[in-house]
Amino acid sequence: MINTGTDGRGCTGRNAMAKTRAQQNRAIRQEALREQLANQGHIQHVVDCAEKLGEPKIGSSEVTRLKAKAELHLKLVEKYLPSIKAIEHTGEDGGEINQNLKIIFVDTDS
């Protein structure tokens, strides 16, 4: 039998708990990978290449080499950490977010 109700945390569906756990594990792995990539200095290499490209006396072959080097470092980072297109916000334990909205009208003619 398929459970289509909630699991007590606001998650719905048959594998609500497993998906939440998988999402948590994925976030932990991504954060560890971000830290590892930061320690390897791939982004710093790209910044260094950009700074060198700004130097006044640089040859065209050096420009080509620096651009290729920067692109390779960026592709490596993007392979393991794809750009985030959207961020999902959830409440406590993956549940709904409760919001209180207060609107105050101000009379500007006074």
Disulfide bonds with the S-S distance in Angstrom:
none
